[in-house]
């Protein structure tokens, strides 16, 4: 980590791309010295500064030459803005300082890019994927294209959230202070997003291990983690396809037994349903019908049931497996 980084970007109204670029760079240093100025005031000792979103250098995207050289985000037609350029160049340094495991770095880079950075860059460049697609579809009247384009717009994006950090026309607030407030907000957004991505990758490793440990059609999780997307993506893995029920601690206490789906797109067809006579029952009624002493509930659609104890969760699943 650097003790101090000198950052130079444009002054005046700020946008999400320069704010998030600053926030990303701030993770690389104990202290940042941010200077906002014009093209005329760019530091001459450029080797001591990271200059972005201004000046025509590699982290600027405003000149025709830079737009051509920068290209677009991989697999898209979204042009780069300052945020994406900074992320592409410095992501390994940033993620190292944020203690991201090395094995996750490329995945975190790609997932942050697709889930956040690309949206910021697209809006800064006034790029619309919908408008691009509409432009090549034949025989669609312009009035309909306008309607579709308008309907597709998200009313309040993170870029618009940052825009509102700019001082109103009748405010005496200093633009620099407002910019740094926005940077602080952006840092929280980035930290939460990156933590969430890393958590998801940890969760994938955890679920994969427990798929391998599964037996008798049951996957057991000592701690709940999102598992459906991972399980249903493993179409060619016999262990994953052999799982009927997932038993895990319930967030409200007790233990859940959840049915695995035949097809993730149809949430009404299970690999092995719970007995239909349990559907919608609770407590004493369910305990009497199921024979499970601590049974708490069975969802009305039958995809989920709960017990007070781990042992009874397994008992409930074993009873269900014996019924057609």
Legacy VTK file of the C-alpha trace (Angstrom):
# vtk DataFile Version 3.0
C-alpha trace
ASCII
DATASET POLYDATA
POINTS 324 float
0.000 0.000 0.000
1.184 3.504 -0.816
1.590 5.952 2.011
0.106 8.665 -0.177
-1.261 8.956 -3.697
-1.675 12.181 -5.657
-4.803 12.088 -7.802
-5.772 14.656 -10.407
-9.157 14.821 -12.118
-11.425 17.463 -13.618
-13.193 20.182 -11.665
-16.782 21.405 -11.953
-19.751 19.037 -11.983
-18.706 15.499 -11.136
-20.109 12.198 -12.318
-20.118 8.614 -11.148
-17.138 7.660 -13.324
-14.666 10.130 -11.765
-16.127 9.643 -8.275
-15.887 5.846 -8.398
-12.455 6.024 -10.032
-11.278 8.130 -7.083
-12.873 5.711 -4.621
-11.164 2.735 -6.270
-7.765 4.418 -6.214
-8.207 5.418 -2.577
-8.057 1.755 -1.553
-4.426 1.670 -2.674
-3.118 4.306 -0.234
-3.177 5.310 3.398
-3.845 8.868 2.257
-4.995 10.439 -0.992
-4.354 13.976 -2.166
-7.146 14.770 -4.618
-6.814 17.824 -6.821
-9.651 18.828 -9.129
-8.666 21.246 -11.868
-8.738 22.082 -15.558
-6.774 20.951 -18.604
-4.612 24.039 -18.154
-3.494 23.066 -14.643
-2.472 19.438 -15.149
0.670 18.727 -13.079
3.884 18.773 -15.073
5.520 16.063 -12.948
3.054 13.467 -14.207
5.046 10.538 -12.866
4.059 11.629 -9.351
0.339 11.765 -10.122
-2.455 9.484 -11.313
-4.365 11.649 -13.775
-7.785 10.420 -14.891
-10.895 11.594 -16.736
-8.923 14.550 -18.063
-5.711 15.335 -19.904
-5.879 12.876 -22.778
-3.774 10.191 -21.079
-4.459 6.478 -20.791
-7.106 7.004 -18.082
-9.037 9.589 -20.076
-11.810 8.666 -22.495
-12.826 11.959 -24.048
-10.644 12.292 -27.143
-11.491 10.382 -30.353
-8.056 8.742 -30.223
-8.604 7.522 -26.667
-12.072 6.195 -27.439
-10.615 4.162 -30.268
-7.622 2.954 -28.258
-9.653 2.123 -25.139
-12.142 -0.005 -27.017
-15.082 -1.465 -25.134
-15.703 -3.679 -22.131
-15.121 -7.318 -23.169
-18.109 -8.937 -24.815
-20.029 -5.655 -25.017
-20.191 -2.448 -27.001
-19.975 -0.349 -23.831
-17.183 2.243 -24.180
-14.806 2.722 -21.294
-15.048 5.735 -19.006
-12.639 6.694 -16.217
-14.103 4.209 -13.754
-13.642 1.234 -16.055
-10.179 2.341 -17.139
-8.993 2.669 -13.540
-10.542 -0.678 -12.590
-8.959 -2.443 -15.585
-5.488 -1.064 -14.856
-5.361 -1.257 -11.061
-7.759 -4.041 -10.036
-5.013 -6.387 -8.824
-3.453 -3.682 -6.638
-6.866 -2.678 -5.300
-7.979 -6.225 -4.534
-4.645 -7.057 -2.899
-5.153 -4.182 -0.471
-8.701 -5.375 0.199
-7.382 -8.855 1.108
-9.084 -10.597 -1.777
-7.798 -14.179 -2.091
-5.588 -14.437 -5.158
-7.617 -17.349 -6.555
-10.666 -15.057 -6.723
-9.086 -11.985 -8.312
-10.079 -12.616 -11.918
-13.598 -13.594 -10.914
-13.996 -10.514 -8.709
-12.629 -8.336 -11.507
-15.170 -9.675 -13.975
-18.136 -9.682 -11.609
-17.590 -6.136 -10.373
-17.117 -5.035 -13.960
-20.382 -6.567 -15.136
-22.477 -5.744 -12.055
-21.393 -2.142 -11.432
-18.557 -0.684 -13.512
-20.133 -1.271 -16.915
-23.331 0.489 -15.886
-21.376 3.536 -14.711
-19.315 3.653 -17.898
-22.352 3.149 -20.112
-24.263 6.012 -18.532
-21.258 8.328 -18.646
-20.921 7.629 -22.370
-24.683 7.931 -22.981
-24.609 4.369 -24.278
-27.864 2.366 -24.389
-27.844 -1.306 -25.334
-31.580 -1.148 -26.002
-31.181 1.743 -28.433
-28.369 -0.101 -30.208
-30.514 -3.196 -30.650
-33.520 -1.149 -31.766
-31.404 0.566 -34.398
-30.824 -2.710 -36.246
-34.328 -4.174 -35.973
-36.175 -3.567 -39.235
-39.726 -2.289 -39.635
-40.126 -0.803 -36.156
-41.604 2.716 -36.315
-39.564 5.445 -34.661
-42.416 6.224 -32.258
-42.385 2.631 -31.001
-38.599 2.667 -30.683
-38.871 5.792 -28.539
-41.531 4.169 -26.363
-39.445 1.028 -25.868
-36.328 3.070 -25.130
-38.168 5.193 -22.575
-39.757 2.156 -20.905
-36.367 0.436 -20.585
-34.713 3.239 -18.644
-34.037 2.684 -14.965
-35.438 5.586 -13.016
-32.708 5.896 -10.392
-29.279 4.416 -11.004
-26.101 4.696 -8.947
-24.930 7.314 -11.456
-27.960 9.428 -10.632
-27.373 8.925 -6.924
-23.883 10.384 -7.377
-25.265 13.217 -9.486
-27.352 14.335 -6.516
-24.175 14.857 -4.488
-23.405 17.874 -6.670
-24.374 21.086 -4.870
-27.728 22.514 -6.038
-27.639 25.789 -7.979
-28.734 27.750 -4.908
-26.353 26.063 -2.464
-23.193 27.536 -0.997
-21.636 24.112 -0.475
-18.122 23.749 -1.863
-17.821 21.445 -4.892
-14.683 19.827 -3.554
-16.350 18.928 -0.257
-19.354 17.568 -2.133
-17.061 15.513 -4.365
-15.275 13.975 -1.398
-18.624 13.185 0.245
-19.593 11.350 -2.924
-16.272 9.486 -2.891
-16.961 8.328 0.668
-20.354 7.009 -0.416
-18.820 5.301 -3.449
-16.219 3.576 -1.250
-19.011 2.049 0.846
-20.814 0.863 -2.291
-17.626 -0.712 -3.648
-16.692 -2.381 -0.374
-20.172 -3.859 0.006
-20.244 -5.054 -3.621
-16.762 -6.599 -3.454
-17.490 -8.223 -0.082
-20.695 -9.644 -1.536
-18.873 -11.038 -4.572
-16.147 -12.629 -2.443
-18.785 -14.029 -0.096
-20.549 -15.543 -3.082
-17.330 -17.154 -4.278
-16.651 -18.498 -0.775
-20.209 -19.792 -0.768
-19.662 -21.561 -4.072
-16.620 -23.366 -2.667
-18.626 -24.274 0.452
-21.603 -25.595 -1.520
-19.368 -27.546 -3.906
-17.739 -29.295 -0.956
-21.108 -30.172 0.530
-22.394 -31.478 -2.773
-19.429 -33.848 -2.735
-20.228 -34.807 0.887
-23.927 -35.418 0.149
-25.388 -38.890 0.531
-28.743 -40.661 0.464
-30.205 -37.814 -1.664
-29.521 -35.238 1.072
-27.117 -32.304 1.127
-26.497 -31.078 4.663
-25.283 -27.531 5.375
-24.024 -26.762 8.865
-24.413 -23.087 7.966
-26.873 -21.778 5.419
-25.438 -20.388 2.194
-27.197 -19.741 -1.137
-27.070 -23.079 -2.921
-29.734 -23.228 -5.619
-27.888 -21.455 -8.422
-24.820 -23.629 -7.877
-26.696 -26.917 -7.595
-28.847 -26.290 -10.649
-25.897 -25.223 -12.779
-24.200 -28.607 -12.358
-26.151 -30.449 -15.022
-23.453 -33.013 -15.755
-22.395 -33.831 -12.200
-24.116 -36.976 -10.876
-23.681 -36.039 -7.191
-25.512 -32.763 -7.763
-28.269 -34.393 -9.794
-28.781 -37.010 -7.065
-29.760 -34.462 -4.381
-33.465 -34.355 -3.489
-33.388 -32.353 -0.253
-31.172 -29.723 1.323
-31.125 -29.502 5.117
-29.785 -26.315 6.690
-30.265 -24.074 9.730
-33.280 -21.782 9.387
-32.562 -18.080 9.731
-35.494 -17.818 12.171
-34.274 -20.742 14.246
-34.664 -24.481 13.875
-33.891 -26.415 10.693
-35.260 -26.376 7.140
-35.751 -29.159 4.625
-36.004 -27.728 1.110
-36.844 -29.678 -2.010
-34.516 -29.507 -4.992
-36.198 -28.644 -8.277
-36.244 -30.741 -11.429
-35.834 -27.551 -13.487
-34.701 -24.263 -11.966
-37.095 -22.426 -14.301
-40.123 -24.229 -12.876
-40.486 -23.821 -9.130
-43.438 -26.191 -8.867
-41.832 -29.503 -9.885
-39.547 -31.179 -7.348
-37.112 -34.047 -7.731
-38.899 -35.816 -4.897
-41.817 -33.894 -3.349
-42.634 -33.870 0.316
-45.835 -35.818 1.074
-48.829 -33.821 -0.113
-50.744 -34.516 3.085
-48.185 -32.327 4.905
-48.789 -29.244 2.744
-49.908 -26.211 4.726
-49.882 -27.944 8.114
-48.242 -26.468 11.226
-47.145 -27.648 14.672
-49.477 -30.251 16.245
-51.324 -31.003 13.012
-48.087 -31.599 11.125
-46.515 -33.515 14.018
-49.504 -35.843 14.131
-49.640 -36.474 10.377
-45.870 -36.739 9.832
-44.884 -38.517 13.025
-42.042 -35.994 13.518
-42.074 -34.746 17.105
-40.639 -31.241 16.558
-42.120 -30.516 13.121
-42.963 -26.810 12.832
-44.494 -26.278 9.397
-44.746 -27.394 5.815
-45.184 -24.678 3.209
-48.526 -24.675 1.400
-46.743 -25.403 -1.893
-44.679 -28.157 -0.331
-41.231 -26.862 -1.291
-40.087 -26.301 2.296
-40.636 -27.743 5.751
-39.156 -26.971 9.149
-38.336 -28.667 12.433
-36.936 -27.565 15.752
-34.029 -30.020 15.736
-31.437 -31.174 13.241
-32.216 -34.814 13.969
-35.900 -34.346 13.174
-35.028 -32.551 9.932
-33.235 -35.692 8.814
-36.112 -37.819 10.085
-38.594 -35.726 8.107
-36.523 -36.067 4.930
-36.149 -39.827 5.392
-39.899 -40.250 5.853
-40.553 -38.188 2.750
-38.112 -40.255 0.692
-40.079 -43.426 1.408
-43.280 -41.938 -0.007
-44.083 -41.390 -3.655
LINES 1 325
324 0 1 2 3 4 5 6 7 8 9 10 11 12 13 14 15 16 17 18 19 20 21 22 23 24 25 26 27 28 29 30 31 32 33 34 35 36 37 38 39 40 41 42 43 44 45 46 47 48 49 50 51 52 53 54 55 56 57 58 59 60 61 62 63 64 65 66 67 68 69 70 71 72 73 74 75 76 77 78 79 80 81 82 83 84 85 86 87 88 89 90 91 92 93 94 95 96 97 98 99 100 101 102 103 104 105 106 107 108 109 110 111 112 113 114 115 116 117 118 119 120 121 122 123 124 125 126 127 128 129 130 131 132 133 134 135 136 137 138 139 140 141 142 143 144 145 146 147 148 149 150 151 152 153 154 155 156 157 158 159 160 161 162 163 164 165 166 167 168 169 170 171 172 173 174 175 176 177 178 179 180 181 182 183 184 185 186 187 188 189 190 191 192 193 194 195 196 197 198 199 200 201 202 203 204 205 206 207 208 209 210 211 212 213 214 215 216 217 218 219 220 221 222 223 224 225 226 227 228 229 230 231 232 233 234 235 236 237 238 239 240 241 242 243 244 245 246 247 248 249 250 251 252 253 254 255 256 257 258 259 260 261 262 263 264 265 266 267 268 269 270 271 272 273 274 275 276 277 278 279 280 281 282 283 284 285 286 287 288 289 290 291 292 293 294 295 296 297 298 299 300 301 302 303 304 305 306 307 308 309 310 311 312 313 314 315 316 317 318 319 320 321 322 323
